[in-house]
Amino acid sequence: MTEHTLYDVPATVLKVMAQNLENENYPVRIRSNDDHASLAAAALWLFAKQTGLDRDSESLGTVLTDFLGDLLHLCEQFDPDTSGEKHLRESLRTALMHFEQEKEERLY
């Protein structure tokens, strides 16, 4: 079995995943963890388009890394006396708890 990383996946896969939500009303009703992934893909696809990373030659890993870097800048903008990294780490810890819970849930 071949191992793949996010750097093996072209950024344009985000566009395909985001299309899963094209006919959805807002707010999007989450029925499965695939819906969670599609929402994230839609947000990252918008970011990729705005930054010029919306090409097959760019990877999902690159888009995600650049987006996370920008999140660090955003966190720091709202609390310049504290590290943006501290705020992002706290948010990631909470997000991981939510992710673990959602992985176990059966959504309808």
C-alpha positions in Angstrom: 0.0 0.0 0.0 1.3 3.4 -1.0 1.3 6.2 1.6 0.1 9.5 0.4 0.4 12.9 2.1 -1.5 16.1 1.6 1.4 17.3 -0.5 0.6 14.5 -3.0 -3.0 15.7 -3.5 -3.6 18.5 -6.0 -5.2 21.7 -4.7 -8.0 21.3 -7.3 -9.5 18.4 -5.3 -10.9 21.2 -3.0 -13.0 22.4 -5.9 -14.5 19.0 -6.5 -15.2 18.5 -2.8 -16.7 22.0 -2.4 -19.1 21.2 -5.3 -20.8 18.7 -3.0 -22.4 21.7 -1.3 -23.4 23.7 -4.3 -27.1 22.9 -4.1 -27.3 23.3 -0.3 -29.3 26.1 1.4 -27.5 28.1 4.0 -26.8 27.3 6.7 -25.6 23.9 5.4 -27.2 21.0 7.2 -24.5 18.6 8.4 -25.6 15.0 7.8 -22.2 13.3 7.8 -18.5 13.8 8.4 -18.2 14.1 4.6 -20.3 17.3 4.9 -17.8 18.6 7.5 -15.0 17.9 5.1 -16.8 19.5 2.2 -17.4 22.7 4.2 -13.7 22.9 5.0 -12.9 22.2 1.3 -15.2 25.1 0.2 -13.4 27.5 2.6 -10.0 26.4 1.5 -10.9 26.5 -2.2 -12.0 30.1 -1.8 -8.6 30.8 -0.1 -6.8 29.0 -2.9 -8.5 31.0 -5.6 -7.8 34.3 -3.8 -4.1 33.4 -3.3 -3.4 31.9 -6.8 -3.0 28.4 -5.3 -6.0 27.0 -7.3 -3.9 24.9 -9.7 -3.1 21.2 -10.1 0.6 22.1 -9.7 -0.2 23.3 -6.1 -0.9 20.8 -3.3 -3.6 20.6 -0.7 -0.8 20.6 1.8 0.5 23.9 0.5 -3.0 25.5 0.6 -3.6 24.2 4.1 -0.1 25.4 5.4 -0.5 28.9 3.9 -4.1 29.1 5.4 -2.9 28.1 8.8 -0.1 30.7 8.6 -2.7 33.3 7.8 -4.8 32.1 10.8 -1.8 32.7 13.0 -1.6 36.3 11.7 -5.3 36.8 12.3 -5.1 35.5 15.9 -2.2 37.8 16.6 -4.1 40.8 15.2 -6.7 40.5 17.9 -4.2 40.1 20.7 -0.8 41.6 19.7 0.6 41.2 23.2 0.2 37.4 23.1 1.4 34.9 20.5 -1.0 34.1 17.7 0.4 30.6 18.0 -0.9 30.3 21.6 -4.4 31.2 20.5 -4.3 28.9 17.5 -3.0 26.0 19.6 -5.9 26.5 22.1 -8.4 26.5 19.2 -6.8 23.4 17.7 -7.0 21.5 21.0 -10.7 22.3 21.2 -11.2 21.4 17.5 -9.5 18.1 18.0 -12.0 17.3 20.8 -14.9 18.2 18.5 -13.4 16.1 15.7 -13.0 13.0 17.9 -16.6 13.3 19.1 -17.9 13.8 15.6 -15.9 10.8 14.3 -17.8 8.7 16.7 -21.3 10.2 16.1 -23.7 8.9 13.6 -25.1 12.0 11.9 -28.4 12.0 10.0 
